[in-house]
Amino acid sequence: MILPTKHLEPERSLLGVGADCLRLLDRPKTISRLWDDYKTLRTGSWLGSSRVTFDWFVLALDFLYCIGAVRSIDGVLQRTTR
């Protein structure tokens, strides 16, 4: 689930979805804006065939929050800097 397996493609693993989210967080964004950007990223690439639901997207954001990669301030997500 977190890491890809032989039954779960890398772009659908939480690590893969989280990596895409971090790439898209070049500036602070709301979750809905990040979701729209993520869907656009997936539609415009060869990864478009691999469906990621909003629930899976939120799980990836939860994972990023738990490892300290993102934070939420006033409803806006941003990457943490260390």
C-alpha positions in Angstrom: 0.0 0.0 0.0 2.7 2.5 0.9 5.3 1.0 -1.3 4.7 -0.5 -4.8 4.3 -4.3 -5.0 3.9 -6.7 -7.9 0.1 -6.0 -7.6 0.3 -2.3 -7.1 2.0 0.0 -9.7 4.5 2.5 -8.4 2.3 5.4 -9.6 -0.6 4.1 -7.5 1.4 3.5 -4.3 1.1 6.1 -1.5 4.7 6.8 -1.9 4.3 7.5 -5.7 1.2 9.6 -5.3 2.9 11.5 -2.4 5.9 12.2 -4.6 3.6 13.6 -7.3 1.9 15.8 -4.7 5.2 17.1 -3.4 6.3 17.9 -6.9 3.1 19.9 -7.4 3.5 21.8 -4.1 5.8 24.4 -5.6 3.8 27.0 -3.7 1.2 26.7 -0.9 -2.1 25.3 -2.3 -5.5 24.2 -1.0 -6.3 20.5 -1.1 -8.9 21.1 -3.8 -6.4 23.0 -5.9 -3.7 20.3 -5.4 -6.3 17.6 -6.4 -7.1 19.6 -9.6 -3.4 19.9 -10.4 -2.9 16.2 -9.7 -5.7 15.2 -12.0 -4.3 17.4 -14.7 -0.9 15.9 -14.2 -2.3 12.4 -14.5 -4.5 13.1 -17.5 -1.6 14.7 -19.5 0.8 11.8 -19.1 1.1 8.1 -19.7 0.0 7.6 -16.1 -3.6 8.6 -17.0 -4.7 5.0 -17.3 -3.9 4.4 -13.6 -6.9 5.7 -11.7 -6.3 7.3 -8.3 -9.4 8.2 -6.3 -9.7 11.2 -4.0 -9.7 8.9 -1.0 -6.3 7.4 -2.1 -5.1 11.0 -2.8 -6.0 12.0 0.8 -4.3 8.9 2.2 -1.1 10.0 0.4 -1.5 13.5 1.9 -2.0 11.9 5.4 1.2 9.9 4.8 3.1 13.0 3.8 1.8 14.8 6.9 2.8 11.9 9.2 6.4 11.9 8.0 6.6 15.6 8.3 6.9 16.4 4.6 3.9 18.8 4.5 2.0 21.0 6.9 -1.3 22.7 6.9 -1.7 26.3 7.9 -5.1 28.0 7.7 -6.4 25.3 5.3 -3.5 25.6 2.9 -0.9 22.8 2.4 2.8 23.6 2.0 6.0 21.7 1.9 8.1 21.7 5.0 11.7 22.9 4.8 14.3 21.3 7.0 
